[in-house]
């Protein structure tokens, strides 16, 4: 499988955008490694920050464990910051959009 970094409503796959179904499928394969229940959507299932942390840990080893003890809001903020600074993924959502399960406005 190619390297995938998924964030809500966005998937970077070697510069390509892929279908939401593919993102969910690949994300759930990653989550199995962390014993996180499979996700079914791009809104409410991301609220605790564990999904983002697990995905980022695929490229920034040790991030999931280091971020696990933070409260959910801090977990999300830290995950977004690390995705931006270490993986050069632009931040398209803010903390409250993720916590509320809101989709971002399309550009």
PDB file as gemmi writes it, atoms N, CA and C in Angstrom:
CRYST1    1.000    1.000    1.000  90.00  90.00  90.00 P 1                      
ATOM      1  N   UNK A   1       0.834  -1.192   0.000  1.00  0.00           N  
ATOM      2  CA  UNK A   1       0.000   0.000   0.000  1.00  0.00           C  
ATOM      3  C   UNK A   1       0.871   1.244   0.000  1.00  0.00           C  
ATOM      4  N   UNK A   2       0.503   2.239  -0.786  1.00  0.00           N  
ATOM      5  CA  UNK A   2       1.267   3.483  -0.763  1.00  0.00           C  
ATOM      6  C   UNK A   2       1.100   4.197   0.577  1.00  0.00           C  
ATOM      7  N   UNK A   3       2.017   5.060   0.877  1.00  0.00           N  
ATOM      8  CA  UNK A   3       1.938   5.819   2.117  1.00  0.00           C  
ATOM      9  C   UNK A   3       0.764   6.781   2.055  1.00  0.00           C  
ATOM     10  N   UNK A   4      -0.047   6.771   3.089  1.00  0.00           N  
ATOM     11  CA  UNK A   4      -1.217   7.640   3.151  1.00  0.00           C  
ATOM     12  C   UNK A   4      -1.233   8.367   4.479  1.00  0.00           C  
ATOM     13  N   UNK A   5      -1.451   9.650   4.415  1.00  0.00           N  
ATOM     14  CA  UNK A   5      -1.723  10.429   5.615  1.00  0.00           C  
ATOM     15  C   UNK A   5      -3.124  10.977   5.417  1.00  0.00           C  
ATOM     16  N   UNK A   6      -4.033  10.597   6.292  1.00  0.00           N  
ATOM     17  CA  UNK A   6      -5.422  11.039   6.155  1.00  0.00           C  
ATOM     18  C   UNK A   6      -5.746  12.008   7.280  1.00  0.00           C  
ATOM     19  N   UNK A   7      -6.440  13.038   6.946  1.00  0.00           N  
ATOM     20  CA  UNK A   7      -7.016  13.957   7.912  1.00  0.00           C  
ATOM     21  C   UNK A   7      -8.477  14.083   7.531  1.00  0.00           C  
ATOM     22  N   UNK A   8      -9.340  14.503   8.435  1.00  0.00           N  
ATOM     23  CA  UNK A   8     -10.743  14.598   8.068  1.00  0.00           C  
ATOM     24  C   UNK A   8     -10.920  15.366   6.764  1.00  0.00           C  
ATOM     25  N   UNK A   9     -11.663  14.815   5.830  1.00  0.00           N  
ATOM     26  CA  UNK A   9     -12.016  15.429   4.557  1.00  0.00           C  
ATOM     27  C   UNK A   9     -10.829  15.616   3.630  1.00  0.00           C  
ATOM     28  N   UNK A  10      -9.714  14.985   3.908  1.00  0.00           N  
ATOM     29  CA  UNK A  10      -8.546  15.190   3.074  1.00  0.00           C  
ATOM     30  C   UNK A  10      -7.678  13.943   3.138  1.00  0.00           C  
ATOM     31  N   UNK A  11      -7.150  13.553   2.025  1.00  0.00           N  
ATOM     32  CA  UNK A  11      -6.207  12.446   2.027  1.00  0.00           C  
ATOM     33  C   UNK A  11      -5.089  12.791   1.073  1.00  0.00           C  
ATOM     34  N   UNK A  12      -3.875  12.706   1.544  1.00  0.00           N  
ATOM     35  CA  UNK A  12      -2.725  12.937   0.690  1.00  0.00           C  
ATOM     36  C   UNK A  12      -2.156  11.567   0.342  1.00  0.00           C  
ATOM     37  N   UNK A  13      -2.141  11.236  -0.906  1.00  0.00           N  
ATOM     38  CA  UNK A  13      -1.617   9.948  -1.356  1.00  0.00           C  
ATOM     39  C   UNK A  13      -0.673  10.248  -2.506  1.00  0.00           C  
ATOM     40  N   UNK A  14       0.576  10.466  -2.180  1.00  0.00           N  
ATOM     41  CA  UNK A  14       1.589  10.821  -3.158  1.00  0.00           C  
ATOM     42  C   UNK A  14       1.041  11.900  -4.107  1.00  0.00           C  
ATOM     43  N   UNK A  15       0.495  12.956  -3.529  1.00  0.00           N  
ATOM     44  CA  UNK A  15       0.023  14.084  -4.312  1.00  0.00           C  
ATOM     45  C   UNK A  15      -1.343  13.917  -4.954  1.00  0.00           C  
ATOM     46  N   UNK A  16      -2.028  12.810  -4.706  1.00  0.00           N  
ATOM     47  CA  UNK A  16      -3.339  12.585  -5.303  1.00  0.00           C  
ATOM     48  C   UNK A  16      -4.429  12.676  -4.256  1.00  0.00           C  
ATOM     49  N   UNK A  17      -5.613  13.065  -4.686  1.00  0.00           N  
ATOM     50  CA  UNK A  17      -6.775  12.990  -3.826  1.00  0.00           C  
ATOM     51  C   UNK A  17      -7.461  11.674  -4.142  1.00  0.00           C  
ATOM     52  N   UNK A  18      -7.855  10.933  -3.123  1.00  0.00           N  
ATOM     53  CA  UNK A  18      -8.505   9.639  -3.323  1.00  0.00           C  
ATOM     54  C   UNK A  18      -9.905   9.659  -2.731  1.00  0.00           C  
ATOM     55  N   UNK A  19     -10.675   8.645  -3.033  1.00  0.00           N  
ATOM     56  CA  UNK A  19     -12.068   8.606  -2.591  1.00  0.00           C  
ATOM     57  C   UNK A  19     -12.171   8.487  -1.071  1.00  0.00           C  
ATOM     58  N   UNK A  20     -13.258   9.034  -0.506  1.00  0.00           N  
ATOM     59  CA  UNK A  20     -13.473   8.895   0.947  1.00  0.00           C  
ATOM     60  C   UNK A  20     -13.520   7.435   1.393  1.00  0.00           C  
ATOM     61  N   UNK A  21     -14.092   6.550   0.584  1.00  0.00           N  
ATOM     62  CA  UNK A  21     -14.140   5.129   0.936  1.00  0.00           C  
ATOM     63  C   UNK A  21     -12.731   4.573   1.098  1.00  0.00           C  
ATOM     64  N   UNK A  22     -11.840   4.928   0.193  1.00  0.00           N  
ATOM     65  CA  UNK A  22     -10.454   4.466   0.264  1.00  0.00           C  
ATOM     66  C   UNK A  22      -9.771   5.008   1.513  1.00  0.00           C  
ATOM     67  N   UNK A  23     -10.034   6.261   1.836  1.00  0.00           N  
ATOM     68  CA  UNK A  23      -9.449   6.864   3.029  1.00  0.00           C  
ATOM     69  C   UNK A  23      -9.908   6.118   4.278  1.00  0.00           C  
ATOM     70  N   UNK A  24     -11.214   5.845   4.371  1.00  0.00           N  
ATOM     71  CA  UNK A  24     -11.727   5.116   5.542  1.00  0.00           C  
ATOM     72  C   UNK A  24     -11.110   3.730   5.639  1.00  0.00           C  
ATOM     73  N   UNK A  25     -11.044   3.040   4.527  1.00  0.00           N  
ATOM     74  CA  UNK A  25     -10.499   1.681   4.517  1.00  0.00           C  
ATOM     75  C   UNK A  25      -9.030   1.685   4.972  1.00  0.00           C  
ATOM     76  N   UNK A  26      -8.228   2.577   4.397  1.00  0.00           N  
ATOM     77  CA  UNK A  26      -6.810   2.624   4.758  1.00  0.00           C  
ATOM     78  C   UNK A  26      -6.607   3.117   6.185  1.00  0.00           C  
ATOM     79  N   UNK A  27      -7.425   4.074   6.605  1.00  0.00           N  
ATOM     80  CA  UNK A  27      -7.338   4.568   7.975  1.00  0.00           C  
ATOM     81  C   UNK A  27      -7.642   3.448   8.958  1.00  0.00           C  
ATOM     82  N   UNK A  28      -8.674   2.669   8.692  1.00  0.00           N  
ATOM     83  CA  UNK A  28      -9.041   1.574   9.598  1.00  0.00           C  
ATOM     84  C   UNK A  28      -7.973   0.493   9.651  1.00  0.00           C  
ATOM     85  N   UNK A  29      -7.252   0.275   8.571  1.00  0.00           N  
ATOM     86  CA  UNK A  29      -6.131  -0.665   8.602  1.00  0.00           C  
ATOM     87  C   UNK A  29      -5.055  -0.175   9.571  1.00  0.00           C  
ATOM     88  N   UNK A  30      -4.789   1.119   9.546  1.00  0.00           N  
ATOM     89  CA  UNK A  30      -3.812   1.700  10.468  1.00  0.00           C  
ATOM     90  C   UNK A  30      -4.310   1.591  11.904  1.00  0.00           C  
ATOM     91  N   UNK A  31      -5.599   1.902  12.125  1.00  0.00           N  
ATOM     92  CA  UNK A  31      -6.146   1.922  13.484  1.00  0.00           C  
ATOM     93  C   UNK A  31      -6.101   0.557  14.149  1.00  0.00           C  
ATOM     94  N   UNK A  32      -6.168  -0.513  13.360  1.00  0.00           N  
ATOM     95  CA  UNK A  32      -6.066  -1.866  13.925  1.00  0.00           C  
ATOM     96  C   UNK A  32      -4.772  -2.027  14.715  1.00  0.00           C  
ATOM     97  N   UNK A  33      -3.686  -1.430  14.220  1.00  0.00           N  
ATOM     98  CA  UNK A  33      -2.382  -1.541  14.889  1.00  0.00           C  
ATOM     99  C   UNK A  33      -2.387  -0.896  16.272  1.00  0.00           C  
ATOM    100  N   UNK A  34      -3.276   0.073  16.472  1.00  0.00           N  
ATOM    101  CA  UNK A  34      -3.334   0.826  17.728  1.00  0.00           C  
ATOM    102  C   UNK A  34      -4.507   0.388  18.611  1.00  0.00           C  
ATOM    103  N   UNK A  35      -5.190  -0.652  18.172  1.00  0.00           N  
ATOM    104  CA  UNK A  35      -6.360  -1.164  18.899  1.00  0.00           C  
ATOM    105  C   UNK A  35      -7.425  -0.077  19.095  1.00  0.00           C  
ATOM    106  N   UNK A  36      -7.617   0.733  18.044  1.00  0.00           N  
ATOM    107  CA  UNK A  36      -8.649   1.769  18.027  1.00  0.00           C  
ATOM    108  C   UNK A  36      -9.798   1.238  17.179  1.00  0.00           C  
ATOM    109  N   UNK A  37     -11.015   1.399  17.665  1.00  0.00           N  
ATOM    110  CA  UNK A  37     -12.195   0.936  16.923  1.00  0.00           C  
ATOM    111  C   UNK A  37     -12.232   1.565  15.538  1.00  0.00           C  
ATOM    112  N   UNK A  38     -12.708   0.815  14.542  1.00  0.00           N  
ATOM    113  CA  UNK A  38     -12.801   1.363  13.182  1.00  0.00           C  
ATOM    114  C   UNK A  38     -13.678   2.618  13.151  1.00  0.00           C  
ATOM    115  N   UNK A  39     -13.304   3.545  12.280  1.00  0.00           N  
ATOM    116  CA  UNK A  39     -14.112   4.745  12.113  1.00  0.00           C  
ATOM    117  C   UNK A  39     -15.103   4.524  10.975  1.00  0.00           C  
ATOM    118  N   UNK A  40     -16.210   5.243  11.041  1.00  0.00           N  
ATOM    119  CA  UNK A  40     -17.255   5.105  10.024  1.00  0.00           C  
ATOM    120  C   UNK A  40     -17.536   6.407   9.311  1.00  0.00           C  
ATOM    121  N   UNK A  41     -16.928   7.507   9.786  1.00  0.00           N  
ATOM    122  CA  UNK A  41     -17.218   8.804   9.182  1.00  0.00           C  
ATOM    123  C   UNK A  41     -16.027   9.742   9.337  1.00  0.00           C  
ATOM    124  N   UNK A  42     -16.171  10.938   8.786  1.00  0.00           N  
ATOM    125  CA  UNK A  42     -15.111  11.941   8.860  1.00  0.00           C  
ATOM    126  C   UNK A  42     -15.465  13.070   9.821  1.00  0.00           C  
ATOM    127  N   UNK A  43     -16.425  12.831  10.688  1.00  0.00           N  
ATOM    128  CA  UNK A  43     -16.840  13.886  11.613  1.00  0.00           C  
ATOM    129  C   UNK A  43     -16.693  13.413  13.057  1.00  0.00           C  
ATOM    130  N   UNK A  44     -17.714  12.791  13.608  1.00  0.00           N  
ATOM    131  CA  UNK A  44     -17.732  12.465  15.033  1.00  0.00           C  
ATOM    132  C   UNK A  44     -16.667  11.457  15.462  1.00  0.00           C  
ATOM    133  N   UNK A  45     -16.239  10.577  14.575  1.00  0.00           N  
ATOM    134  CA  UNK A  45     -15.256   9.553  14.950  1.00  0.00           C  
ATOM    135  C   UNK A  45     -13.843  10.117  15.156  1.00  0.00           C  
ATOM    136  N   UNK A  46     -13.644  11.394  14.865  1.00  0.00           N  
ATOM    137  CA  UNK A  46     -12.324  12.010  14.985  1.00  0.00           C  
ATOM    138  C   UNK A  46     -12.208  12.884  16.237  1.00  0.00           C  
ATOM    139  N   UNK A  47     -13.256  12.962  17.014  1.00  0.00           N  
ATOM    140  CA  UNK A  47     -13.352  13.950  18.094  1.00  0.00           C  
ATOM    141  C   UNK A  47     -12.357  13.803  19.238  1.00  0.00           C  
ATOM    142  N   UNK A  48     -11.853  12.615  19.490  1.00  0.00           N  
ATOM    143  CA  UNK A  48     -10.964  12.465  20.646  1.00  0.00           C  
ATOM    144  C   UNK A  48      -9.476  12.611  20.300  1.00  0.00           C  
ATOM    145  N   UNK A  49      -9.157  12.780  19.034  1.00  0.00           N  
ATOM    146  CA  UNK A  49      -7.771  13.006  18.624  1.00  0.00           C  
ATOM    147  C   UNK A  49      -6.932  11.753  18.467  1.00  0.00           C  
ATOM    148  N   UNK A  50      -7.453  10.595  18.847  1.00  0.00           N  
ATOM    149  CA  UNK A  50      -6.669   9.358  18.747  1.00  0.00           C  
ATOM    150  C   UNK A  50      -6.437   8.939  17.297  1.00  0.00           C  
ATOM    151  N   UNK A  51      -7.440   9.128  16.444  1.00  0.00           N  
ATOM    152  CA  UNK A  51      -7.292   8.751  15.034  1.00  0.00           C  
ATOM    153  C   UNK A  51      -6.193   9.593  14.387  1.00  0.00           C  
ATOM    154  N   UNK A  52      -6.254  10.909  14.582  1.00  0.00           N  
ATOM    155  CA  UNK A  52      -5.220  11.782  14.024  1.00  0.00           C  
ATOM    156  C   UNK A  52      -3.842  11.395  14.550  1.00  0.00           C  
ATOM    157  N   UNK A  53      -3.753  11.144  15.829  1.00  0.00           N  
ATOM    158  CA  UNK A  53      -2.463  10.791  16.431  1.00  0.00           C  
ATOM    159  C   UNK A  53      -1.908   9.492  15.856  1.00  0.00           C  
ATOM    160  N   UNK A  54      -2.768   8.501  15.674  1.00  0.00           N  
ATOM    161  CA  UNK A  54      -2.317   7.218  15.112  1.00  0.00           C  
ATOM    162  C   UNK A  54      -1.828   7.394  13.676  1.00  0.00           C  
ATOM    163  N   UNK A  55      -2.539   8.187  12.890  1.00  0.00           N  
ATOM    164  CA  UNK A  55      -2.129   8.404  11.501  1.00  0.00           C  
ATOM    165  C   UNK A  55      -0.797   9.138  11.426  1.00  0.00           C  
ATOM    166  N   UNK A  56      -0.629  10.133  12.250  1.00  0.00           N  
ATOM    167  CA  UNK A  56       0.629  10.882  12.256  1.00  0.00           C  
ATOM    168  C   UNK A  56       1.770  10.018  12.754  1.00  0.00           C  
ATOM    169  N   UNK A  57       1.496   9.127  13.698  1.00  0.00           N  
ATOM    170  CA  UNK A  57       2.513   8.222  14.226  1.00  0.00           C  
ATOM    171  C   UNK A  57       3.111   7.333  13.137  1.00  0.00           C  
ATOM    172  N   UNK A  58       2.389   7.131  12.057  1.00  0.00           N  
ATOM    173  CA  UNK A  58       2.910   6.331  10.949  1.00  0.00           C  
ATOM    174  C   UNK A  58       4.144   6.981  10.323  1.00  0.00           C  
ATOM    175  N   UNK A  59       4.253   8.299  10.442  1.00  0.00           N  
ATOM    176  CA  UNK A  59       5.398   9.028   9.885  1.00  0.00           C  
ATOM    177  C   UNK A  59       6.284   9.657  10.959  1.00  0.00           C  
ATOM    178  N   UNK A  60       5.715   9.920  12.134  1.00  0.00           N  
ATOM    179  CA  UNK A  60       6.456  10.515  13.248  1.00  0.00           C  
ATOM    180  C   UNK A  60       6.395   9.509  14.397  1.00  0.00           C  
ATOM    181  N   UNK A  61       7.300   8.559  14.351  1.00  0.00           N  
ATOM    182  CA  UNK A  61       7.304   7.448  15.297  1.00  0.00           C  
ATOM    183  C   UNK A  61       7.324   7.926  16.742  1.00  0.00           C  
ATOM    184  N   UNK A  62       6.436   7.341  17.542  1.00  0.00           N  
ATOM    185  CA  UNK A  62       6.357   7.668  18.949  1.00  0.00           C  
ATOM    186  C   UNK A  62       5.347   8.753  19.272  1.00  0.00           C  
ATOM    187  N   UNK A  63       4.800   9.394  18.245  1.00  0.00           N  
ATOM    188  CA  UNK A  63       3.859  10.493  18.480  1.00  0.00           C  
ATOM    189  C   UNK A  63       2.580  10.015  19.160  1.00  0.00           C  
ATOM    190  N   UNK A  64       2.038   8.888  18.735  1.00  0.00           N  
ATOM    191  CA  UNK A  64       0.779   8.405  19.307  1.00  0.00           C  
ATOM    192  C   UNK A  64       0.904   8.230  20.820  1.00  0.00           C  
ATOM    193  N   UNK A  65       1.915   7.521  21.239  1.00  0.00           N  
ATOM    194  CA  UNK A  65       2.103   7.248  22.670  1.00  0.00           C  
ATOM    195  C   UNK A  65       2.362   8.534  23.446  1.00  0.00           C  
ATOM    196  N   UNK A  66       3.156   9.426  22.881  1.00  0.00           N  
ATOM    197  CA  UNK A  66       3.479  10.683  23.558  1.00  0.00           C  
ATOM    198  C   UNK A  66       2.254  11.587  23.701  1.00  0.00           C  
ATOM    199  N   UNK A  67       1.335  11.509  22.755  1.00  0.00           N  
ATOM    200  CA  UNK A  67       0.166  12.388  22.742  1.00  0.00           C  
ATOM    201  C   UNK A  67      -1.034  11.777  23.463  1.00  0.00           C  
ATOM    202  N   UNK A  68      -0.974  10.501  23.793  1.00  0.00           N  
ATOM    203  CA  UNK A  68      -2.110   9.769  24.342  1.00  0.00           C  
ATOM    204  C   UNK A  68      -2.603  10.309  25.689  1.00  0.00           C  
ATOM    205  N   UNK A  69      -1.718  10.787  26.529  1.00  0.00           N  
ATOM    206  CA  UNK A  69      -2.121  11.255  27.862  1.00  0.00           C  
ATOM    207  C   UNK A  69      -2.714  12.660  27.862  1.00  0.00           C  
ATOM    208  N   UNK A  70      -2.623  13.359  26.741  1.00  0.00           N  
ATOM    209  CA  UNK A  70      -3.223  14.692  26.654  1.00  0.00           C  
ATOM    210  C   UNK A  70      -4.738  14.577  26.593  1.00  0.00           C  
ATOM    211  N   UNK A  71      -5.468  15.598  27.080  1.00  0.00           N  
ATOM    212  CA  UNK A  71      -6.925  15.590  26.911  1.00  0.00           C  
ATOM    213  C   UNK A  71      -7.268  15.724  25.425  1.00  0.00           C  
ATOM    214  N   UNK A  72      -8.467  15.308  25.010  1.00  0.00           N  
ATOM    215  CA  UNK A  72      -8.819  15.286  23.582  1.00  0.00           C  
ATOM    216  C   UNK A  72      -8.544  16.588  22.822  1.00  0.00           C  
ATOM    217  N   UNK A  73      -8.913  17.720  23.371  1.00  0.00           N  
ATOM    218  CA  UNK A  73      -8.686  18.988  22.666  1.00  0.00           C  
ATOM    219  C   UNK A  73      -7.217  19.250  22.421  1.00  0.00           C  
ATOM    220  N   UNK A  74      -6.407  19.005  23.437  1.00  0.00           N  
ATOM    221  CA  UNK A  74      -4.961  19.197  23.304  1.00  0.00           C  
ATOM    222  C   UNK A  74      -4.367  18.173  22.345  1.00  0.00           C  
ATOM    223  N   UNK A  75      -4.893  16.947  22.373  1.00  0.00           N  
ATOM    224  CA  UNK A  75      -4.446  15.893  21.459  1.00  0.00           C  
ATOM    225  C   UNK A  75      -4.645  16.335  20.006  1.00  0.00           C  
ATOM    226  N   UNK A  76      -5.807  16.906  19.713  1.00  0.00           N  
ATOM    227  CA  UNK A  76      -6.117  17.358  18.348  1.00  0.00           C  
ATOM    228  C   UNK A  76      -5.214  18.515  17.951  1.00  0.00           C  
ATOM    229  N   UNK A  77      -5.087  19.522  18.826  1.00  0.00           N  
ATOM    230  CA  UNK A  77      -4.240  20.680  18.502  1.00  0.00           C  
ATOM    231  C   UNK A  77      -2.801  20.241  18.236  1.00  0.00           C  
ATOM    232  N   UNK A  78      -2.294  19.366  19.077  1.00  0.00           N  
ATOM    233  CA  UNK A  78      -0.922  18.890  18.908  1.00  0.00           C  
ATOM    234  C   UNK A  78      -0.782  18.102  17.606  1.00  0.00           C  
ATOM    235  N   UNK A  79      -1.759  17.248  17.306  1.00  0.00           N  
ATOM    236  CA  UNK A  79      -1.717  16.455  16.077  1.00  0.00           C  
ATOM    237  C   UNK A  79      -1.721  17.357  14.837  1.00  0.00           C  
ATOM    238  N   UNK A  80      -2.568  18.363  14.827  1.00  0.00           N  
ATOM    239  CA  UNK A  80      -2.613  19.282  13.682  1.00  0.00           C  
ATOM    240  C   UNK A  80      -1.299  20.037  13.540  1.00  0.00           C  
ATOM    241  N   UNK A  81      -0.741  20.472  14.664  1.00  0.00           N  
ATOM    242  CA  UNK A  81       0.524  21.205  14.628  1.00  0.00           C  
ATOM    243  C   UNK A  81       1.662  20.324  14.097  1.00  0.00           C  
ATOM    244  N   UNK A  82       1.721  19.080  14.569  1.00  0.00           N  
ATOM    245  CA  UNK A  82       2.780  18.161  14.119  1.00  0.00           C  
ATOM    246  C   UNK A  82       2.592  17.791  12.648  1.00  0.00           C  
ATOM    247  N   UNK A  83       1.354  17.587  12.229  1.00  0.00           N  
ATOM    248  CA  UNK A  83       1.092  17.289  10.812  1.00  0.00           C  
ATOM    249  C   UNK A  83       1.586  18.438   9.940  1.00  0.00           C  
ATOM    250  N   UNK A  84       1.376  19.645  10.405  1.00  0.00           N  
ATOM    251  CA  UNK A  84       1.809  20.813   9.638  1.00  0.00           C  
ATOM    252  C   UNK A  84       3.329  20.969   9.664  1.00  0.00           C  
ATOM    253  N   UNK A  85       3.924  20.909  10.856  1.00  0.00           N  
ATOM    254  CA  UNK A  85       5.355  21.188  10.973  1.00  0.00           C  
ATOM    255  C   UNK A  85       6.259  20.054  10.494  1.00  0.00           C  
ATOM    256  N   UNK A  86       5.875  18.809  10.749  1.00  0.00           N  
ATOM    257  CA  UNK A  86       6.739  17.681  10.391  1.00  0.00           C  
ATOM    258  C   UNK A  86       6.404  17.068   9.028  1.00  0.00           C  
ATOM    259  N   UNK A  87       5.149  17.159   8.636  1.00  0.00           N  
ATOM    260  CA  UNK A  87       4.720  16.486   7.403  1.00  0.00           C  
ATOM    261  C   UNK A  87       4.282  17.461   6.316  1.00  0.00           C  
ATOM    262  N   UNK A  88       4.335  18.750   6.624  1.00  0.00           N  
ATOM    263  CA  UNK A  88       3.982  19.804   5.674  1.00  0.00           C  
ATOM    264  C   UNK A  88       2.558  19.675   5.140  1.00  0.00           C  
ATOM    265  N   UNK A  89       1.645  19.216   6.007  1.00  0.00           N  
ATOM    266  CA  UNK A  89       0.236  19.119   5.649  1.00  0.00           C  
ATOM    267  C   UNK A  89      -0.441  20.401   6.113  1.00  0.00           C  
ATOM    268  N   UNK A  90      -1.046  21.144   5.193  1.00  0.00           N  
ATOM    269  CA  UNK A  90      -1.688  22.391   5.602  1.00  0.00           C  
ATOM    270  C   UNK A  90      -2.871  22.129   6.537  1.00  0.00           C  
ATOM    271  N   UNK A  91      -3.050  23.010   7.501  1.00  0.00           N  
ATOM    272  CA  UNK A  91      -4.163  22.887   8.445  1.00  0.00           C  
ATOM    273  C   UNK A  91      -5.393  23.505   7.798  1.00  0.00           C  
ATOM    274  N   UNK A  92      -6.395  22.668   7.514  1.00  0.00           N  
ATOM    275  CA  UNK A  92      -7.620  23.119   6.860  1.00  0.00           C  
ATOM    276  C   UNK A  92      -8.802  23.148   7.828  1.00  0.00           C  
ATOM    277  N   UNK A  93      -8.613  22.602   9.020  1.00  0.00           N  
ATOM    278  CA  UNK A  93      -9.661  22.552  10.035  1.00  0.00           C  
ATOM    279  C   UNK A  93      -9.133  23.166  11.313  1.00  0.00           C  
ATOM    280  N   UNK A  94     -10.039  23.672  12.125  1.00  0.00           N  
ATOM    281  CA  UNK A  94      -9.595  24.111  13.437  1.00  0.00           C  
ATOM    282  C   UNK A  94     -10.132  23.145  14.492  1.00  0.00           C  
ATOM    283  N   UNK A  95      -9.655  23.304  15.683  1.00  0.00           N  
ATOM    284  CA  UNK A  95      -9.999  22.408  16.783  1.00  0.00           C  
ATOM    285  C   UNK A  95     -11.509  22.281  16.963  1.00  0.00           C  
ATOM    286  N   UNK A  96     -12.216  23.384  16.973  1.00  0.00           N  
ATOM    287  CA  UNK A  96     -13.659  23.338  17.224  1.00  0.00           C  
ATOM    288  C   UNK A  96     -14.422  22.636  16.105  1.00  0.00           C  
ATOM    289  N   UNK A  97     -13.971  22.763  14.855  1.00  0.00           N  
ATOM    290  CA  UNK A  97     -14.625  22.038  13.760  1.00  0.00           C  
ATOM    291  C   UNK A  97     -14.530  20.539  13.986  1.00  0.00           C  
ATOM    292  N   UNK A  98     -13.385  20.076  14.446  1.00  0.00           N  
ATOM    293  CA  UNK A  98     -13.208  18.644  14.678  1.00  0.00           C  
ATOM    294  C   UNK A  98     -14.039  18.189  15.872  1.00  0.00           C  
ATOM    295  N   UNK A  99     -13.979  18.938  16.968  1.00  0.00           N  
ATOM    296  CA  UNK A  99     -14.727  18.557  18.160  1.00  0.00           C  
ATOM    297  C   UNK A  99     -16.240  18.536  17.889  1.00  0.00           C  
ATOM    298  N   UNK A 100     -16.717  19.513  17.117  1.00  0.00           N  
ATOM    299  CA  UNK A 100     -18.143  19.579  16.803  1.00  0.00           C  
ATOM    300  C   UNK A 100     -18.539  18.635  15.675  1.00  0.00           C  
ATOM    301  N   UNK A 101     -17.546  18.038  15.012  1.00  0.00           N  
ATOM    302  CA  UNK A 101     -17.849  17.132  13.903  1.00  0.00           C  
ATOM    303  C   UNK A 101     -18.314  17.869  12.662  1.00  0.00           C  
ATOM    304  N   UNK A 102     -17.837  19.086  12.458  1.00  0.00           N  
ATOM    305  CA  UNK A 102     -18.235  19.897  11.317  1.00  0.00           C  
ATOM    306  C   UNK A 102     -17.299  19.679  10.147  1.00  0.00           C  
ATOM    307  N   UNK A 103     -17.884  19.674   8.964  1.00  0.00           N  
ATOM    308  CA  UNK A 103     -17.099  19.615   7.743  1.00  0.00           C  
ATOM    309  C   UNK A 103     -16.605  21.014   7.420  1.00  0.00           C  
ATOM    310  N   UNK A 104     -15.386  21.123   6.880  1.00  0.00           N  
ATOM    311  CA  UNK A 104     -14.899  22.453   6.510  1.00  0.00           C  
ATOM    312  C   UNK A 104     -15.636  22.961   5.282  1.00  0.00           C  
ATOM    313  N   UNK A 105     -15.646  24.283   5.114  1.00  0.00           N  
ATOM    314  CA  UNK A 105     -16.230  24.841   3.895  1.00  0.00           C  
ATOM    315  C   UNK A 105     -15.310  24.510   2.751  1.00  0.00           C  
ATOM    316  N   UNK A 106     -15.897  24.182   1.608  1.00  0.00           N  
ATOM    317  CA  UNK A 106     -15.068  23.872   0.430  1.00  0.00           C  
ATOM    318  C   UNK A 106     -14.522  25.153  -0.162  1.00  0.00           C  
ATOM    319  N   UNK A 107     -13.266  25.072  -0.591  1.00  0.00           N  
ATOM    320  CA  UNK A 107     -12.615  26.238  -1.171  1.00  0.00           C  
ATOM    321  C   UNK A 107     -13.077  26.478  -2.582  1.00  0.00           C  
TER     322      UNK A 107                                                      
END                                                                             
